[in-house]
Amino acid sequence: MQPSERRGVIGLSGGVDSAVAAALLIQAGLEVQGVVLRFWEAPFVTSPEDATESARAVAAALGIPITEVDLRDRFYNEVVQPFLDDYTQGRTPNPCILCNPTLKFEALLEAADQAGAQWIATGHYARVLHPSADATSKESHLLRSLNPQRDQSYVLYRLTQRHLTRLRLPLGDIQDKAQVREIARELNLPSADHPDSQDLCFLKGGDYRLLLQKLRPDHLSPGPILDTSGSYLGEHKGLPCYTVGQRGGLGIATGEKLYVLALRPADNTMIVGPAEYLERSTCTLEAITFPLGTSPAPQFSADVRIRYHAPLVPAEIVLLPDACARVTFLHPQRGIVPGQSVVFYRDEEALGGGIIRE
């Protein structure tokens, strides 16, 4: 089937963002087909409304066809299992960053190919700059949203040209979430007043520790809490229940504010100390990727984001062998957490990034 440039598929979550994104594409005169991706959910999750049914209600209101893709087994094996593994190894993962390029957007591309569609779309807040027809360079660039409070380019940085060249993000140019809800109300979309979705879709706002208790109980053994001099301060409830930089919930009282500085799965030990011990001038990244496929240079300057919604800070990046990099911050930073991503930006463009190893 020859793909049609007018035809595309959009991932419908049942929420207001993807619903309005679909509506904007329809208003632009395009032929839109909905796709609802069904993911695995934690067994203790209770949601007042089924996401699949919500997506079908949105599609009905828009008058577009919708298909369902069951990804529950793949999601559990390719996203949830690595998520739990990271926590048991003393890391703090962001599963959306793993899911987007390997599962969600791949599934949308497969659906588009089956439908004879040229493009895919989602309700993410980011932008894609596509080349003009007569441009010599044919790369598509990932840009930050015009709404800085909602920008989601951080969780999309691992997308490749395979995804970006066919991707449309209608909400990237909208500067206010209230405008999105107003469009939904004007169109009488059933998701107009739905609450914003949670970052971890498979937990629906629930505590990840409950999932660890059910699926990784053998990694929740109590162990010692030590200060930076090695003195015993108390006992933790299991290292995966904590994250580097955490202050509350440590269960110790010493008369000073103490933060988690390190998690050592090898001897089941937590190290705590004052806030200034969290300050880092450098970190090492692994699994480096670039949306354009190549780095700007072996060494380059960029503004970087060290976690989702963290402020941009200037840094120097030096590439290392085996898809690794060394990041040196112009000013020391707190919140350098193994398992989180550092994403590089130049002006509005997301240049790439990698996962914090240490």
C-alpha positions in Angstrom: 0.0 0.0 0.0 1.4 3.4 -1.0 1.4 5.7 2.0 -0.7 8.8 1.8 0.7 12.1 2.8 -2.7 13.2 4.0 -3.3 10.2 6.2 -1.8 9.6 9.6 -2.3 7.8 12.9 -2.3 9.4 16.3 -1.8 7.7 19.7 -4.9 8.4 21.8 -4.5 7.9 25.5 -8.0 9.0 26.5 -6.6 12.3 27.9 -7.2 15.8 26.8 -3.8 16.4 25.2 -3.9 13.6 22.6 -7.6 14.4 22.0 -6.9 18.0 21.1 -3.9 17.1 19.0 -6.1 14.8 16.9 -8.7 17.6 16.6 -6.1 20.1 15.4 -4.9 17.6 12.7 -8.5 17.1 11.6 -9.0 20.9 11.4 -5.9 21.1 9.2 -7.8 18.9 6.6 -5.8 15.7 7.4 -7.2 12.2 7.5 -6.7 10.9 11.0 -6.9 7.4 12.5 -6.7 6.8 16.2 -4.6 4.2 17.9 -4.9 3.2 21.5 -1.9 1.4 22.9 -2.8 -0.9 25.7 0.0 -1.2 28.3 0.4 -3.4 31.4 -0.8 -1.9 34.6 0.3 -2.7 38.2 -2.2 -5.2 39.8 -3.0 -2.7 42.7 -3.9 0.1 40.3 -7.4 1.4 40.5 -8.6 3.9 38.0 -12.0 5.5 37.8 -12.1 5.2 34.1 -10.6 2.7 31.7 -8.1 4.5 29.4 -9.1 2.3 26.4 -12.7 3.2 26.8 -11.8 6.9 27.2 -9.8 6.8 24.0 -12.7 5.2 22.2 -15.0 7.9 23.5 -12.7 10.6 22.1 -12.5 8.9 18.7 -16.3 8.7 18.6 -16.6 12.4 19.4 -14.1 13.2 16.7 -15.7 10.9 14.2 -12.5 9.0 13.4 -11.7 5.2 13.4 -9.7 3.7 16.2 -7.7 0.5 16.6 -6.3 -1.1 19.7 -2.8 -2.5 19.9 -2.2 -4.8 22.9 1.4 -4.2 24.2 0.9 -5.5 27.7 3.4 -8.4 27.5 6.0 -6.4 25.7 5.6 -3.4 28.0 6.0 -5.6 31.1 9.1 -7.3 29.7 10.7 -4.3 28.0 9.8 -1.5 30.3 8.6 -2.7 33.7 11.2 -5.4 34.3 14.1 -3.0 33.5 12.5 -0.4 35.7 12.5 -2.8 38.6 16.0 -4.0 37.8 17.3 -0.5 37.9 15.9 0.1 41.4 17.4 -3.1 42.7 20.8 -1.9 41.4 20.7 1.4 43.2 19.5 3.5 40.3 16.4 5.7 39.8 15.0 5.1 36.3 12.8 7.1 34.0 10.8 4.4 32.1 9.2 6.8 29.7 12.6 7.5 28.2 13.0 3.8 27.5 9.4 3.2 26.3 9.1 6.0 23.8 11.7 5.0 21.2 11.6 1.2 21.7 7.9 0.6 22.2 5.4 3.4 21.9 6.6 5.2 18.8 7.6 1.9 17.1 4.1 0.7 17.6 2.7 3.9 16.1 5.0 3.5 13.1 3.8 -0.1 12.6 0.2 1.0 12.8 0.9 3.8 10.3 2.5 1.3 7.8 -0.5 -1.0 8.2 -2.9 1.8 7.5 -1.0 3.2 4.5 -0.3 6.4 6.5 2.6 8.7 6.0 2.9 10.2 9.4 2.3 9.6 13.1 1.3 12.0 15.9 1.0 12.3 19.7 -0.1 14.8 22.2 3.4 15.5 23.5 4.5 19.0 24.2 7.5 19.4 21.9 8.2 20.4 18.3 9.7 18.7 15.3 11.3 20.9 12.6 11.1 19.1 9.3 13.2 20.1 6.3 11.7 22.1 3.4 11.1 20.2 0.2 14.2 21.9 -1.5 16.5 21.6 1.5 19.8 19.8 0.9 19.7 18.4 4.4 16.8 16.0 5.1 17.1 15.6 8.9 14.3 16.4 11.2 15.2 18.3 14.4 13.6 17.8 17.9 12.8 21.2 19.5 11.5 22.3 22.9 7.8 23.2 23.3 6.8 26.8 23.3 5.2 26.0 26.7 8.3 25.7 28.9 6.2 24.4 31.9 4.9 21.5 29.8 7.9 20.8 27.6 8.4 17.0 27.1 11.4 17.0 24.8 13.4 15.6 27.7 11.5 12.3 27.5 11.7 12.2 23.7 15.5 12.7 23.3 16.1 9.1 22.3 13.8 9.3 19.3 15.7 8.7 16.0 15.3 10.0 12.5 13.2 6.9 11.8 10.6 8.4 14.2 11.1 12.2 13.8 10.9 12.3 10.0 7.3 11.0 10.3 6.3 12.7 13.5 3.8 15.5 14.0 3.3 17.2 17.4 0.4 19.6 17.1 0.6 20.9 20.7 4.2 22.0 20.5 3.3 25.5 19.4 0.6 26.0 22.1 2.0 28.1 25.0 -0.7 27.5 27.6 -2.4 24.3 28.8 -5.5 26.2 29.5 -5.9 26.9 25.8 -5.8 23.1 25.2 -8.6 22.5 27.6 -10.6 25.4 26.1 -10.3 23.8 22.6 -11.5 20.5 24.1 -14.5 22.2 25.7 -15.4 24.1 22.5 -15.4 20.8 20.7 -17.3 19.0 23.5 -14.6 16.4 23.8 -15.3 13.9 26.6 -11.7 14.3 28.0 -11.9 18.1 28.3 -11.8 18.1 32.1 -9.8 14.9 32.7 -7.0 15.3 35.2 -3.5 15.4 33.8 -1.9 12.0 33.3 0.7 10.6 35.8 4.3 10.3 34.7 4.3 6.5 35.3 1.3 5.3 33.3 1.4 1.8 34.7 1.2 3.0 38.3 -1.5 5.7 37.8 0.0 7.8 40.6 0.5 4.8 42.9 3.7 4.2 44.8 6.4 2.2 43.0 7.4 0.7 46.3 4.2 -1.4 46.3 5.3 -2.9 43.0 8.7 -3.7 44.4 7.1 -5.4 47.4 5.0 -7.6 45.0 7.6 -8.3 42.3 11.0 -7.9 44.0 10.5 -8.6 47.7 13.9 -10.3 48.0 15.6 -6.9 47.3 13.9 -5.1 50.2 16.1 -6.4 53.0 16.9 -3.9 55.8 20.5 -2.7 56.0 22.8 -0.2 57.6 22.7 3.6 57.2 26.1 5.1 57.5 27.4 8.6 57.6 30.4 9.8 55.4 32.8 8.7 58.2 31.3 5.2 58.3 29.5 5.7 61.6 26.2 3.6 62.0 23.1 5.8 62.2 20.3 3.4 61.8 18.7 0.9 59.4 17.0 1.4 56.1 14.0 -0.6 54.8 15.5 -1.8 51.6 17.7 0.3 49.2 15.2 0.3 46.3 12.8 2.4 48.5 15.2 5.3 48.3 16.8 7.6 45.8 20.0 9.7 45.8 19.2 13.2 47.0 16.2 12.1 49.2 15.9 13.7 52.6 12.6 12.7 54.1 11.6 9.3 55.2 15.0 8.1 56.3 13.9 7.2 59.8 16.9 8.7 61.6 17.2 11.7 63.9 20.6 13.3 64.2 19.9 17.0 64.8 20.9 17.9 61.2 19.4 17.6 57.8 20.8 14.5 56.1 20.4 13.4 52.5 20.9 10.1 50.7 24.4 10.4 49.1 24.8 6.9 47.7 23.1 3.5 47.5 25.5 0.4 47.6 23.6 -2.7 46.6 26.9 -4.8 46.9 26.7 -4.5 50.7 23.1 -3.3 51.1 24.3 0.0 52.6 23.0 3.5 52.4 25.4 6.5 52.8 23.9 9.8 54.1 25.4 13.2 54.7 24.7 17.0 54.5 23.4 18.7 51.4 26.8 20.0 50.3 28.0 16.5 49.7 25.5 16.2 46.9 27.2 18.8 44.8 28.9 17.5 41.8 30.9 19.2 39.1 31.0 16.2 36.7 29.1 13.0 35.9 29.5 10.1 33.4 26.8 9.1 31.0 26.2 5.9 29.2 24.0 4.9 26.3 24.5 8.2 24.5 22.1 8.9 21.6 21.6 11.8 19.2 18.3 12.5 17.3 20.4 13.4 14.2 22.4 10.2 14.5 25.7 11.9 15.2 27.2 14.2 17.8 27.8 17.9 17.0 31.5 17.3 17.8 33.7 15.1 19.9 33.6 17.9 22.5 31.0 20.6 22.6 29.2 23.1 24.9 25.5 22.9 25.6 22.8 23.7 28.1 21.8 20.5 29.9 18.8 19.2 31.9 19.8 16.7 34.6 16.3 15.5 35.3 12.7 16.0 34.0 11.7 19.7 34.4 15.1 20.6 36.0 16.4 24.0 34.9 18.8 24.2 32.0 22.4 24.7 33.1 25.6 25.2 31.0 28.0 22.3 30.7 30.8 20.9 28.6 30.4 17.4 27.0 33.2 15.2 26.0 32.5 12.0 24.2 34.1 8.8 25.5 34.3 5.3 23.9 31.4 2.8 24.0 28.7 5.5 23.7 29.6 7.2 26.9 30.3 10.9 27.7 31.7 13.0 30.5 29.7 16.1 31.5 31.4 18.9 33.3 29.0 21.6 34.7 30.0 25.3 34.7 28.6 25.4 38.3 28.3 22.4 40.7 24.9 20.7 40.6 22.8 18.7 43.1 20.5 15.9 42.0 22.9 13.9 39.9 21.1 10.6 40.2 22.2 7.4 38.5 19.6 6.1 36.2 18.2 9.5 35.3 19.1 11.2 31.9 21.1 14.3 31.1 19.8 15.9 27.9 21.8 18.4 25.9 20.2 21.5 24.3 21.5 24.2 22.0 19.0 27.1 21.9 15.6 25.3 21.2 17.0 22.1 19.9 17.5 18.8 21.9 20.8 17.6 20.6 20.8 14.3 22.4 21.7 12.8 25.8 22.5 9.8 27.9 21.8 8.0 31.1 23.8 8.9 34.3 26.1 6.0 35.2 27.9 7.7 38.1 
